[in-house]
């Protein structure tokens, strides 16, 4: 397959520069909202930067539209070590319970976990939209590459099939011409089958403590109803 740059058609529709501190307004920090343009209008998702530790640990909330069958929002709260890539703690939300309610009811337990990992909740970091970042006078570019192929999906409640262009493997590399380096920070490898139709870096959150970034990698997969469902992965990147 020919290698190409996968262009994600997600658009940032809301961005608030600072997160609401723990406990304010009885809910989670306000974060970054993304919406899919085009035919897959139901592909919604959000990411809330919560805070950082001084040694490269990042806390965030992901939320996503589950699909028309449910019509509800799924979410999880994650503490991730961006040096090792290890997820240190994760709280998966109940899709029937609003995130703000969980945030309020379990605030003591969640705050205990944040404290254990040194997360400072009033330090969500600096956000840069898209795949370009300027940091300490240097420019960084986060490019997504992949291999494409065609795949047939059965149309719901029908014996007919529809052909989609899918991504059969992707990777993310950070390049800085100013510093003279290029490094691959994520790779799936090649796969034979896939429901992935779009992928790319949609934003970067820079640590307030060190030269490190949380790279927001968004994907859109087709579900059983051939609706596009957004999901987010956070990838760590050194900026020196």
N, C-alpha and C positions, 0 to 999 in steps of 0.2 A: 504494500500500500504506500501511496505517496505521503510523505510527511508534510504537515501543514500546521499553520497556527489556527487553533480553535478560537473562534470569536464568540464570546458570550454576549447575548442580547439582553442581559439584565441591566436595569437602570436604577440608580439610586433615586428614590423619590422623597425620602425624608432623611435629614442628618441634623442632629443636635450635637454641638461641640462638647458638651460636658454631660456626664452621667449624674443622675440623681443619687445622692448619698443613701446608704443603707437606712431603711426605715422611713424615709421621707415619702409622703403621700401614700403610705401603706403599700407600696408596690416596688417593682424592680426598677433598675436604672433605665432611662430612656436611651435607645440606641439607634441603630442604622436599619433602615427598612429598604427592601429590594422588591421590585415587581418585574415580572416577565412581560415584555411587550409582544404584540403579535397575536397569534391564534390561541396560545395556551394562557388565557387570561387568569385562570385559577391558580397559576403557579406563583404562590406568594411565600415569603419567608422574611424573618427578621433575625438580627444578631445584636445582642446587647453587650458591649464591653463593660465589665464589672470592675476590674482592678488588676493590678500587677504586684508581684513581689520584686525585691531588689535583685534576685538571682535568676530571673527569666521565667517565672511561673505566671501564667495568664489565666484569669477567671472570666468566663463569659456565659451568656445564655443564648441558646439557639431556639428559634421557633419556626414552625412550618405548617402549611395547610395540608391536612391529612388527605383530603380528596372528597369528591362529591358523595361517595358512599357514606362518609361520616359527617362531613361538613364541620369538622372541629379542628382545633389547633393543637399540634403536638409540640413539645418543647423539652429541653433538658438543660441542666446547669452543669458546667464542666470546669474543672481546674486542671490545666495541662502544663506540663513542664516543656517549654519550647526549646530547651537545650537538648534533652534526650528524646523528645517526641512522645513521652509517656503521659497517658491520662492518669492523673493522680487521684481524682475523685469525680464521680458523676452522679447526679440526681436526675432520674428520668421522671418527668411529670405525668400525671394522669390526664389524659386528653379531655376528660369530663370536668376537670377542676381548673378554673382559671389560674394563670401563672401568678397573678397578684395575690390570690388567696393562699397559694402554697408559700409564696415569699413571706407573707405575714405570719401564717400559722407555724412555719418551721424556721422562723428567723433565728432563734437561738442556736439550733443545730447547724444551720448553714453558716452562721457567723463563727461558730466554733471551728468548722472546717477551714474557713478562710483564715482564721487566726493561726491555725496549725501550719498552714502553708505560707504564712507571711504576706497574705494578700492585703494590700492597702486599698480600701474601697473608694477613697476619694482621689485615686490616681488612675483613671481609665486609659490614659495615654492620648497621644495625638493621632487623629484619623486623617488618612489621605484617600480620596476617592479614586477608583480605577486602579491601574497597574503601574503607575508612575509615582515615585517618591523622591523628594529632595530632603536630605538629612545631612547636617553638618557640612553643607556646601557641596556635597556629592549627589549625583543623580543615580537612582536605582530603577531598573525596569524588571518587572516580573512577568515573563512570557509563558504562555501555555502552548504546548505542542502536542499533537496527537496523530493517530492513524484512523482513517475513516473507512467505512464499509456500509453496504446496504443489508438490511434485515427486514424480514416480513413479520408483521404482528397481526394477530387475528382481531378483526373488528368486533367489539362486544355485541352479543346477541345476534351474531351473523356467522355464516360459514365463509365469508370473504376475508381477504387479507389486504393489508396496506403496507407499502414499502416505505421505510424511513431510513434516512442517513443516520448512522450511529457512530459513536466513537469507540474504537476497539482497543484503546490504550492511550494514556495521556501522561504528561510530565510538566513540571513547573521549574523554571530556571530563573535565578536572579542574576542580572548583569549590571555592572557599574563601569562604564567607560572611564569615568574619572579616576577610579581606583584600580582599573585594569584587571578585573576579575569577572569570572562567570562560574556559577555553581548551581548544580541541580539540587533542588531541595525537596522534590516529591516526584514519584514515578509509580504508575500502576503496573507497568509491564503490558505485554500484549495479551488479549483475550479473544476467544472465538465467538462469544455471544455477549451482547450488551444491550441495555435499555437506555444508555446514556446518549442524549442528543445534543447537549451543550455543556460546556465547562470553561471556566476561566477565573482569573483573579479579579475581584470586584472592589477590593479595598485593602488597605494596610493600616494597622494600628501600631504605633511606635511606642516602645516602653519609655516611661518617664525617668527610668533609672539608668539605662545602659543602651549600647548600640545594638538593639535587638528589636525585631518586628514580628507581629502576628499577622501573617498573610491570610486573607480571607479568600478561600477557594470555593466557588459556588458551582454546583452541578444541577442539571435538570434531567431527571429520568422519567421515562414513560411508565405509568402504572398500568394495572390490568384494564382500566377503562380508557387507556391511551390519553390520559391527561398528564400534563407536565407537572412534576413535583420537585420543588427546589429543596436542596439540602446544602449545608455549609460544613466545610472542614477548615480548621485553623492550623496553619503550618508555620513553624518557627524559622526565622532567617536571621543570620548574623549580618550586621551592617558595618563591618570593618575588615 
